[in-house]
Amino acid sequence: MIEETEFLDLFIPGPVNVSKDSREMMTYPMIAHRSKAMGDLHKDIVNYLQKMLFTSNQIILSTSSSTGLMEAAIRNCVNKNPVLNVVNGAFAERWNKIAAANGKQNEILQIDWGKAVTPNQLQETLEKNTYDAVCITQNETSTGVASPLKDLYKTVKDNNCLLLVDAVSGAGGLETRIDDWDIDVYLFGLQKCMALSPGLAVASVSDTALEMAKKTPNRGLYFDFLDLKKYHDRNMQPATPVIPIYYQLQYKLHQIVDEEGIENRWARHQQLADYTRNWAKSKGLSLFADETVASNTVTCINSIGINVAKLKADLMKKGYFFATGYGKFKESNFRIAHMGDRTMDEMKTYLSTIDELTE
Ligand SMILES: *Cc1c(COP(=O)(O)O)cnc(C)c1O
């Protein structure tokens, strides 16, 4: 058994802390996956997700990590023409790997890490070729950059492409209006801004994306949007889903939509981000991300003058799990997650602990 002392306060950009009341939802008895109770649960979750995401699109629930639904998006929505992957960080690169692994033609629009693509850059690239889809990472967790979907979607649509969005560390934390912004596939897991256990992934899928799936061969079996839709129309899954996380998700969605309010949740993430960015600057540190596109769910800070490995070890002794930079940035920067159910008081305590340790 895992020791109690190993449970740290997670200031990493996912998985994040799950509140005790949310955790307790997973201890309810099991129900049959083809029962009326399960159908009602499924239907309520879909209904609340549509409210949270401002969409009337098809919602797909998948018992997989978010990466599974990235693969689904590629397999269902990229047909004869290439997919354009906008790459401004390590997670955005995952889109390429998936496209290549599935034998899809794949082109890359490389953007400086720490920046977001602009509508002009996107337009220039889309003019050069015919693409089936454009993949964008809403919130690049490795660099702390949020791409402004609101300013980008028109360019994608004007060029007759599907817009596929990895929203894993954005959904529930960043302003998102799927129908207004005409997003075809918007996918995420629950272990980041939703502050739940990993294991269930969600996607909103437009009618245009479903039409594309109809024309696209080799969609596979487990992640076939059309098969999933067929079952979802009856409030069911083709295979046995991760039922305890459904309990959790229903509970959390009611909290987010009916109690906190999704717009207030976005605003809280903004306040935590502002506080964190100001804290970094007041210490004489600089942000890795271009500030005009800095993320509201995770801040990436250049670590000049700070021994990141030592800070991580010292924070662990105080009960915190600290996030270093991602991959190649392991030493040159560090990340402060401010997502999920984080409060301002928790944020202040954590940052002042870092102050004490780096004096
Ligand atoms: C965490 C993360 C992923 C990976 O999600 P999994 O649920 O582990 O598959 C993908 N993209 C982004 C932007 C992430 O932050």
The ligand as an SDF file (V2000), in Angstrom:
LIG
                    3D

 15 15  0  0  0  0  0  0  0  0999 V2000
   -1.6070   16.3460  -19.8960 C   0  0  0  0  0  0  0  0  0  0  0  0
   -1.7090   16.6990  -21.3130 C   0  0  0  0  0  0  0  0  0  0  0  0
   -1.9040   15.7300  -22.3080 C   0  0  0  0  0  0  0  0  0  0  0  0
   -1.8980   14.2630  -22.0040 C   0  0  0  0  0  0  0  0  0  0  0  0
   -3.0920   13.8640  -21.4280 O   0  0  0  0  0  0  0  0  0  0  0  0
   -3.3250   12.3360  -21.0190 P   0  0  0  0  0  0  0  0  0  0  0  0
   -4.6450   12.3940  -20.3230 O   0  0  0  0  0  0  0  0  0  0  0  0
   -2.1900   11.9530  -20.1530 O   0  0  0  0  0  0  0  0  0  0  0  0
   -3.3720   11.5400  -22.2670 O   0  0  0  0  0  0  0  0  0  0  0  0
   -2.0720   16.1460  -23.6070 C   0  0  0  0  0  0  0  0  0  0  0  0
   -2.0600   17.4450  -23.9370 N   0  0  0  0  0  0  0  0  0  0  0  0
   -1.8820   18.4090  -23.0080 C   0  0  0  0  0  0  0  0  0  0  0  0
   -1.8920   19.8370  -23.4390 C   0  0  0  0  0  0  0  0  0  0  0  0
   -1.7050   18.0680  -21.6720 C   0  0  0  0  0  0  0  0  0  0  0  0
   -1.5290   19.0300  -20.7620 O   0  0  0  0  0  0  0  0  0  0  0  0
  1  2  1  0
  2  3  1  0
  2 14  2  0
  3  4  1  0
  3 10  2  0
  4  5  1  0
  5  6  1  0
  6  7  2  0
  6  8  1  0
  6  9  1  0
 10 11  1  0
 11 12  2  0
 12 13  1  0
 12 14  1  0
 14 15  1  0
M  END
$$$$
